[in-house]
Amino acid sequence: MQPLFLKPVFKERIWGGTALQNEFGYEIPTRNTGECWAISAHSNGPSIVENGSFAGMTLDKLWREHPELFGNPKGAVFPLLTKILDANMDLSVQVHPDDSFAMLNENGELGKTECWYIIDCKEDADMIFGHNAASKEELVEQINDGKWDELLRRVKIKPGDFFYVPSGTIHALCEGTLVLETQQSSDTTYRVYDYDRRDAEGNLRDLHLEKAMEVTTVPHKVTVSTPVVKEQGNARITTFVESEFFSVYKWDVSGKSAFSFNNHYLLLSVIKGEGLLFHAGEHYELKKGTHLILPVGFGEFEVDGDCELIVSHT
């Protein structure tokens, strides 16, 4: 049993930049690269295993053909997707459906509840998170009248912040933000507002107002995540969220630290520093920008180094 190291997939976006190259050393396809799909089994960008007996296999195929690695789950699709987002410009204001709406309206796609860990952002940065409409009627009226300053809520952000973003939440990352996102494995987004900007061909991007207004939670529900921190040897473990869709943690490792997991497969992303993972007499390099999965039953292992990881499981 070995860790599964994964090769990311990169996506060009109108709002993307070069931070994924500058901060993580990735070879990005263009200077408008907005998304690194780091751990993905989605059909729009599956990751490829880079090591061991499964090298060259996509994660979606691995999920289908070797379910024992994931605890023989009942779900037909790998349920999570880890991304790193480079918001070099403001993202469109958008909202995501829940599972039931997506199942009926998006060809069986999962809904999209997600969460963000702010890796870095410019000074005095903010983001759009929620709205001020008291009713569906008010929401529709303000959207149709373009009263964006009245409708949209903005919150200040700083590096190290964490936000849980349930489906139905109007939101947008803003310029100068680098984020690790953990989400349901879905690529369904309903765009509400895009600042009237145009693509390379001079076209306005499509909006999805009818569906967006139908799935938006009204009134906005404030979701506050209260991190819980515990010391574990030379590691500080921060629990950000434990929800029906995923649990997300941050491991701050400063020296040799012991871990043991048997009941979950773990998704790990190294966002800072470097170290080594020791397991069953073998060792594996961990460096900034590395993404991997530890299969169910991986058992006891150690991480030695000075590094920060975002860790998740279902």
Secondary structure as UniProt FT lines:
FT   STRAND          4..7
FT   STRAND          9..17
FT   HELIX           19..24
FT   TURN            31..32
FT   STRAND          33..39
FT   TURN            43..44
FT   STRAND          48..49
FT   HELIX           52..54
FT   TURN            55..56
FT   HELIX           59..65
FT   HELIX           67..70
FT   STRAND          80..87
FT   STRAND          93..95
FT   HELIX           99..105
FT   TURN            106..108
FT   STRAND          114..121
FT   TURN            123..124
FT   STRAND          126..131
FT   HELIX           136..144
FT   TURN            145..146
FT   HELIX           148..151
FT   STRAND          152..156
FT   TURN            159..160
FT   STRAND          162..165
FT   TURN            167..168
FT   STRAND          171..172
FT   STRAND          177..184
FT   STRAND          190..193
FT   TURN            195..196
FT   TURN            200..201
FT   HELIX           209..215
FT   STRAND          228..232
FT   TURN            233..234
FT   STRAND          235..242
FT   STRAND          247..254
FT   STRAND          257..261
FT   STRAND          266..279
FT   TURN            280..281
FT   STRAND          282..287
FT   TURN            288..289
FT   STRAND          291..294
FT   TURN            296..297
FT   STRAND          299..313
//
